[in-house]
Amino acid sequence: MIKEKPLFLNPYRPGAGHMPPHLAGRHKETEEFIKLTSQTTILENMVLTGLRGVGKTVLLDTFKPLSIKNNWLWVGTDLSESASVSEENLAIRLLTDLSVVTSNVLISQEKISKIGFINTEEIIEKRLGFDFLTQLYQNTPGLVMDKLKYVLEFVWDCLQSQNIKGLIFAYDEAQNLSDQAAKEQYPLGILLDTFQSIQKKDVPFMLLLTGLPTLFPKLVESRTFAERMFRVVFLKRLNENDSRDAILKPITDQINTCLVHFTEESVNLIIKNSGGYPYFIQFICKEAYDVFLPKLEAGEKASVPLNEITRKLDTDFFAGRWARATDRQRELLIIIAQLDNSEEEFSVQDIVELSKKDMKKPFSPSHVNQMLSSLSTAGLIYKNRFGKYKNRFGKYSFAVPLLGQFILRQQKII
């Protein structure tokens, strides 16, 4: 009787935030995070930032078990725009997330009796659940920040006997959080003020914010002290060795059950066309795997169908973003895509000079500035304004990886 080979499913996962079969690289970033968890007094929080598709969410997910292993509690979720509607919404967001990990913590009668501004006889819930936290919040006098500070300090007072180092408030897509000056609502400012205040009182609650490169400038714009409050870790594309591991490890680790094997030529092709971005590596490998398998089973020679995969990637990843731009904005983006430094950083002057050479109606500096601001709002461009990199002021980058190559492909099609 012939024993059939066990079924080996396509291991590559190009979905948004999906954990890849092998997390390549990111050792330095992980070490940075571990250093922060060794703090007793929180002097630095973390901002984990980078372009879409670079693996921020995946890396954030790997930090959670490391935190728990080192006796930290972990709370958090994705930050949606609704958290920015009002300061009250932000407070409810924090209390909701906090209650998930504190709901089983019993409150001693001694701690309850210390709450002087609440009729303690009315307290029915004796655990740090959502109902208790919101009751405590609502009955605390003062502004939203006063209420939040009191609740968080009270929670830590109850948790100190639980043999934990502290709490990490981890929020993905944090670039969605912003102040609403027109409505006199400052949820982002409240978040920063609250955590700075309780950290100065040695409450070990740490912020870990993940988001696009627009995140850190937003933090500094809201509160200038944020420049000193956060350690910024910028995730870049993978180097060649790490890209190779991301491609090969998922199948070579299962060499006895996996029928697909990439040749050296195929690996180099995938590395080159993915640009070292984890999402693109997973996307190209998944599509190539699905093409390779039936051909190999039929005894045919397989190769990476790059043109077909690129068309699908253009449709699935780039087309929707390209559609956000107006005709005039697209003209500007085409100029940017033709710059030698388009995949790195470029300036207004770079764009103006090339437009004079290539266009009948070139862009003026003021017009370029206005359009770059609009494209930034649309999520296609961002301005490098990280506080510790002063020499980057006035430099811009594509907010979408490999967008320049997509734009040039569209020009060839047209």
C-alpha positions as CSV (number, residue, x, y, z in Angstrom):
1,M,0.0,0.0,0.0
2,I,1.4,3.4,-1.0
3,K,1.4,6.0,1.7
4,E,0.1,9.3,0.4
5,K,2.0,12.4,1.2
6,P,0.3,14.6,3.7
7,L,-1.5,17.6,2.2
8,F,0.6,20.8,2.4
9,L,-1.4,23.9,2.1
10,N,-0.2,27.2,0.7
11,P,1.6,28.7,3.7
12,Y,1.9,32.3,2.5
13,R,-0.5,34.9,4.0
14,P,-0.7,38.3,2.4
15,G,-3.8,39.4,4.4
16,A,-3.8,42.7,6.4
17,G,-2.1,42.0,9.7
18,H,-2.0,38.2,9.2
19,M,1.0,36.5,10.9
20,P,3.4,35.1,8.2
21,P,4.6,31.5,8.5
22,H,8.0,32.9,9.3
23,L,8.7,36.4,10.8
24,A,11.9,37.4,9.1
25,G,14.2,40.1,10.6
26,R,12.9,42.5,13.2
27,H,15.4,41.4,15.8
28,K,16.6,45.0,16.6
29,E,13.0,46.3,16.9
30,T,12.1,43.5,19.3
31,E,15.2,44.2,21.4
32,E,14.1,47.9,21.6
33,F,10.7,46.8,22.9
34,I,12.2,44.4,25.4
35,K,14.4,47.2,26.7
36,L,11.4,49.4,27.3
37,T,9.7,46.6,29.3
38,S,12.6,46.6,31.7
39,Q,11.7,50.1,32.9
40,T,10.4,50.5,36.4
41,T,9.6,54.1,36.0
42,I,8.2,54.7,32.5
43,L,10.5,57.3,30.9
44,E,9.9,56.3,27.4
45,N,6.9,54.9,25.5
46,M,7.0,53.4,22.0
47,V,5.8,54.5,18.6
48,L,6.1,51.7,16.0
49,T,5.7,53.2,12.6
50,G,6.3,52.6,8.9
51,L,4.5,52.3,5.5
52,R,1.6,50.0,4.9
53,G,2.7,46.4,4.2
54,V,5.9,46.7,6.2
55,G,4.6,44.4,9.1
56,K,3.7,46.8,11.9
57,T,0.6,44.9,13.0
58,V,2.4,41.5,12.8
59,L,5.3,42.8,14.9
60,L,2.9,44.3,17.4
61,D,1.2,40.9,17.8
62,T,4.5,39.3,18.6
63,F,5.2,41.8,21.4
64,K,2.1,40.7,23.3
65,P,3.4,37.2,24.4
66,L,6.8,38.7,25.2
67,S,5.1,41.2,27.5
68,I,2.9,38.7,29.3
69,K,6.0,36.4,29.7
70,N,7.7,39.3,31.5
71,N,4.8,39.9,33.8
72,W,3.1,42.8,32.0
73,L,-0.6,43.0,31.4
74,W,-1.6,43.9,27.8
75,V,-4.6,45.9,26.8
76,G,-5.6,47.5,23.5
77,T,-7.2,47.2,20.1
78,D,-7.3,49.1,16.8
79,L,-8.0,52.8,17.1
80,S,-10.9,53.8,14.9
81,E,-11.9,57.4,14.0
82,S,-14.8,57.1,16.4
83,A,-12.3,57.3,19.3
84,S,-11.5,60.8,18.1
85,V,-15.0,62.1,18.0
86,S,-14.8,63.3,21.6
87,E,-12.7,63.2,24.8
88,E,-15.5,61.1,26.3
89,N,-15.2,58.5,23.6
90,L,-11.5,58.2,24.2
91,A,-12.1,57.7,27.9
92,I,-14.7,55.0,27.2
93,R,-12.3,53.3,24.8
94,L,-9.6,53.1,27.5
95,L,-11.9,51.9,30.2
96,T,-13.4,49.3,28.0
97,D,-10.0,47.9,27.0
98,L,-8.7,48.1,30.6
99,S,-11.7,46.2,32.0
100,V,-10.9,43.2,29.8
101,V,-7.8,42.4,31.9
102,T,-9.0,43.7,35.3
103,S,-12.5,42.3,35.5
104,N,-11.5,39.4,37.6
105,V,-9.5,41.5,40.1
106,L,-11.2,41.7,43.5
107,I,-11.3,45.1,45.2
108,S,-10.6,45.0,48.9
109,Q,-13.0,46.7,51.3
110,E,-10.1,48.9,52.4
111,K,-9.6,50.2,48.9
112,I,-13.4,50.8,48.4
113,S,-13.5,52.8,51.7
114,K,-10.8,55.1,50.4
115,I,-13.2,56.4,47.7
116,G,-14.4,59.4,49.6
117,F,-16.7,61.0,47.0
118,I,-18.8,57.9,46.3
119,N,-21.4,56.4,48.6
120,T,-19.5,53.1,49.0
121,E,-22.7,51.4,50.1
122,E,-24.0,51.8,46.5
123,I,-21.1,49.9,45.1
124,I,-22.5,46.5,44.2
125,E,-19.7,45.2,41.9
126,K,-16.7,44.4,43.9
127,R,-14.4,43.6,40.9
128,L,-12.6,46.0,38.6
129,G,-15.0,45.3,35.7
130,F,-16.4,47.8,33.2
131,D,-19.4,48.8,35.4
132,F,-17.2,49.6,38.4
133,L,-14.6,51.5,36.3
134,T,-17.3,53.6,34.6
135,Q,-19.1,54.3,37.9
136,L,-15.8,55.4,39.4
137,Y,-15.0,57.6,36.3
138,Q,-18.5,59.2,36.2
139,N,-18.5,60.1,39.9
140,T,-15.0,61.5,40.0
141,P,-15.1,65.3,40.0
142,G,-13.2,67.3,37.4
143,L,-12.5,67.2,33.7
144,V,-12.1,64.1,31.5
145,M,-8.3,64.0,32.3
146,D,-8.9,64.3,36.0
147,K,-11.4,61.4,35.9
148,L,-9.1,59.2,33.8
149,K,-6.1,59.9,36.0
150,Y,-8.0,59.0,39.1
151,V,-9.3,55.7,37.6
152,L,-6.0,54.6,36.3
153,E,-4.2,55.4,39.6
154,F,-6.9,53.5,41.5
155,V,-6.6,50.5,39.2
156,W,-2.8,50.4,39.7
157,D,-3.3,50.7,43.5
158,C,-5.5,47.5,43.3
159,L,-3.1,45.7,40.9
160,Q,0.2,46.2,42.8
161,S,-0.4,43.0,44.8
162,Q,-0.9,41.0,41.7
163,N,2.8,40.4,41.0
164,I,2.9,42.3,37.7
165,K,5.3,45.0,36.4
166,G,2.6,47.1,34.9
167,L,0.2,47.5,31.9
168,I,0.9,48.1,28.3
169,F,-1.8,50.0,26.4
170,A,-1.1,48.9,22.8
171,Y,-3.1,50.6,20.0
172,D,-2.8,49.9,16.3
173,E,-3.8,52.3,13.6
174,A,-3.1,55.1,16.1
175,Q,-2.8,57.7,13.3
176,N,-6.6,57.7,13.3
177,L,-6.6,59.5,16.6
178,S,-6.5,63.3,16.4
179,D,-7.7,66.4,18.2
180,Q,-10.8,68.2,17.0
181,A,-10.1,71.9,17.6
182,A,-13.2,73.0,15.8
183,K,-15.3,71.0,18.2
184,E,-13.1,71.9,21.2
185,Q,-12.4,68.2,21.7
186,Y,-8.8,67.1,22.3
187,P,-8.8,63.3,22.7
188,L,-5.2,62.9,21.5
189,G,-4.0,65.6,23.9
190,I,-6.0,64.0,26.7
191,L,-4.3,60.7,26.1
192,L,-0.8,62.2,26.1
193,D,-1.5,64.4,29.2
194,T,-3.0,61.5,31.2
195,F,-0.2,59.1,30.6
196,Q,2.5,61.7,31.1
197,S,0.9,62.6,34.4
198,I,0.5,59.1,35.9
199,Q,3.9,58.0,34.7
200,K,5.4,61.0,36.7
201,K,3.7,59.4,39.7
202,D,5.5,56.1,39.0
203,V,2.4,54.3,37.7
204,P,3.9,51.8,35.3
205,F,1.3,52.1,32.5
206,M,3.1,52.3,29.1
207,L,1.8,53.4,25.7
208,L,2.7,51.5,22.6
209,L,1.2,53.2,19.5
210,T,1.5,51.7,16.0
211,G,0.6,53.6,12.9
212,L,1.6,55.2,9.6
213,P,4.5,57.8,9.4
214,T,2.0,60.6,10.0
215,L,1.5,59.3,13.6
216,F,4.5,60.8,15.3
217,P,4.2,64.3,13.8
218,K,0.5,64.2,15.0
219,L,1.7,63.4,18.5
220,V,4.2,66.3,18.6
221,E,1.7,68.7,17.1
222,S,-0.7,67.9,19.9
223,R,1.8,68.0,22.7
224,T,5.4,69.1,22.1
225,F,6.6,67.0,25.0
226,A,5.7,63.9,23.0
227,E,9.0,64.3,21.3
228,R,10.7,63.3,24.6
229,M,7.9,60.9,25.7
230,F,8.3,58.3,22.9
231,R,11.0,56.2,21.4
232,V,10.2,56.0,17.6
233,V,11.0,52.7,15.9
234,F,10.6,53.0,12.1
235,L,10.1,49.7,10.3
236,K,11.9,49.6,7.0
237,R,11.9,47.0,4.2
238,L,13.7,43.7,4.8
239,N,17.2,43.3,3.7
240,E,18.1,40.7,1.1
241,N,18.9,37.9,3.6
242,D,15.8,38.5,5.6
243,S,13.7,38.6,2.4
244,R,15.2,35.3,1.4
245,D,14.3,33.8,4.7
246,A,10.7,35.1,4.4
247,I,10.4,33.4,1.0
248,L,12.1,30.1,1.7
249,K,11.6,29.2,5.4
250,P,7.9,28.5,5.0
251,I,8.6,25.7,2.5
252,T,12.1,24.5,3.4
253,D,11.0,23.9,7.0
254,Q,8.5,21.4,5.6
255,I,10.7,20.0,2.9
256,N,9.3,16.4,3.2
257,T,5.7,17.5,2.7
258,C,5.9,20.5,0.4
259,L,6.0,19.9,-3.3
260,V,6.9,23.5,-4.3
261,H,10.5,24.6,-4.3
262,F,11.6,28.0,-5.6
263,T,14.8,28.1,-7.7
264,E,17.5,30.6,-7.0
265,E,16.3,32.6,-10.1
266,S,12.8,32.7,-8.7
267,V,13.9,33.8,-5.3
268,N,16.0,36.6,-6.7
269,L,13.0,37.7,-8.9
270,I,10.7,37.8,-5.9
271,I,13.2,39.7,-3.8
272,K,13.6,42.3,-6.6
273,N,10.0,42.8,-7.3
274,S,8.7,42.8,-3.7
275,G,11.2,45.6,-2.8
276,G,11.7,43.8,0.5
277,Y,8.3,44.6,1.8
278,P,6.8,41.7,3.8
279,Y,3.3,42.1,2.4
280,F,4.5,42.0,-1.2
281,I,6.7,39.0,-0.5
282,Q,3.7,37.1,0.9
283,F,1.5,38.2,-2.0
284,I,3.9,37.2,-4.7
285,C,4.9,33.9,-3.0
286,K,1.2,32.9,-2.5
287,E,0.3,33.6,-6.1
288,A,3.5,31.8,-7.4
289,Y,2.8,28.8,-5.1
290,D,-0.7,28.4,-6.5
291,V,0.7,28.5,-10.1
292,F,3.6,26.2,-9.3
293,L,1.7,23.4,-7.7
294,P,-0.5,22.2,-10.6
295,K,2.4,22.6,-13.1
296,L,4.7,20.5,-10.9
297,E,2.1,17.8,-10.4
298,A,1.7,17.7,-14.2
299,G,5.4,17.3,-14.6
300,E,5.8,20.7,-16.2
301,K,8.5,23.3,-15.6
302,A,7.2,26.2,-13.4
303,S,8.4,29.8,-13.2
304,V,7.1,32.9,-11.4
305,P,4.4,34.4,-13.6
306,L,5.5,37.9,-12.7
307,N,3.4,39.9,-15.2
308,E,0.2,38.2,-14.1
309,I,1.0,38.6,-10.4
310,T,1.9,42.3,-10.9
311,R,-1.5,42.9,-12.6
312,K,-3.4,41.3,-9.8
313,L,-1.3,43.2,-7.2
314,D,-2.1,46.5,-9.1
315,T,-5.8,45.7,-8.9
316,D,-5.9,44.5,-5.3
317,F,-3.5,46.9,-3.7
318,F,-2.8,50.0,-5.7
319,A,-5.8,50.8,-7.8
320,G,-8.1,51.9,-5.0
321,R,-5.4,54.3,-3.7
322,W,-4.7,55.7,-7.1
323,A,-8.4,56.4,-7.6
324,R,-8.3,58.8,-4.7
325,A,-6.2,61.3,-6.7
326,T,-7.6,64.0,-9.0
327,D,-6.3,64.3,-12.5
328,R,-4.0,67.2,-11.6
329,Q,-2.7,65.3,-8.5
330,R,-2.0,62.4,-10.8
331,E,0.1,64.6,-13.0
332,L,2.1,65.6,-9.9
333,L,2.5,62.0,-8.8
334,I,3.7,61.0,-12.3
335,I,6.5,63.6,-12.0
336,I,7.4,62.3,-8.5
337,A,7.5,58.7,-9.8
338,Q,10.1,59.7,-12.4
339,L,12.5,61.1,-9.8
340,D,15.6,59.0,-9.3
341,N,14.9,59.3,-5.5
342,S,11.2,58.6,-5.7
343,E,11.3,55.4,-3.6
344,E,13.3,57.2,-0.8
345,E,12.8,61.0,-0.1
346,F,12.2,63.9,-2.4
347,S,11.7,67.7,-2.0
348,V,9.4,70.3,-3.4
349,Q,12.4,71.6,-5.4
350,D,13.0,68.2,-6.9
351,I,9.5,68.1,-8.2
352,V,9.5,71.7,-9.5
353,E,12.8,71.2,-11.4
354,L,11.6,68.0,-13.1
355,S,8.2,69.5,-14.0
356,K,10.0,72.4,-15.8
357,K,11.8,69.8,-18.0
358,D,8.8,67.5,-18.7
359,M,5.7,69.7,-18.6
360,K,4.3,72.5,-20.7
361,K,2.7,73.9,-17.6
362,P,5.2,73.1,-14.8
363,F,4.3,73.3,-11.1
364,S,5.1,76.3,-9.0
365,P,6.6,75.7,-5.5
366,S,3.4,77.0,-3.8
367,H,1.2,74.7,-5.9
368,V,3.4,71.7,-5.1
369,N,3.2,72.4,-1.4
370,Q,-0.6,72.7,-1.6
371,M,-1.0,69.5,-3.5
372,L,1.4,67.5,-1.3
373,S,-0.6,68.6,1.7
374,S,-3.8,67.3,0.0
375,L,-2.1,64.0,-1.0
376,S,-0.9,63.6,2.5
377,T,-4.5,63.9,3.7
378,A,-5.4,61.2,1.1
379,G,-2.7,58.9,2.5
380,L,-0.6,58.9,-0.6
381,I,2.3,61.1,0.6
382,Y,3.8,61.9,4.0
383,K,6.2,64.5,5.2
384,N,9.2,63.4,7.2
385,R,9.0,65.5,10.4
386,F,10.4,63.2,13.0
387,G,11.7,65.5,15.8
388,K,15.1,63.8,16.2
389,Y,15.8,64.0,12.5
390,K,16.0,67.7,12.0
391,N,17.7,67.4,8.6
392,R,14.6,65.7,7.2
393,F,12.4,68.8,7.3
394,G,11.1,69.6,3.9
395,K,11.5,66.0,2.7
396,Y,8.6,63.9,1.5
397,S,8.0,60.2,0.7
398,F,5.4,58.0,-0.8
399,A,3.1,56.7,2.0
400,V,2.4,53.6,-0.1
401,P,5.4,51.3,-0.8
402,L,6.3,50.8,-4.4
403,L,3.6,53.3,-5.5
404,G,6.1,54.9,-7.9
405,Q,6.6,51.7,-9.8
406,F,2.8,51.3,-10.1
407,I,2.4,54.8,-11.5
408,L,5.1,54.2,-14.1
409,R,3.4,51.0,-15.1
410,Q,0.1,52.9,-15.6
411,Q,1.9,55.3,-17.9
412,K,3.2,52.5,-20.1
413,I,-0.4,51.1,-20.3
414,I,-1.7,54.5,-21.3
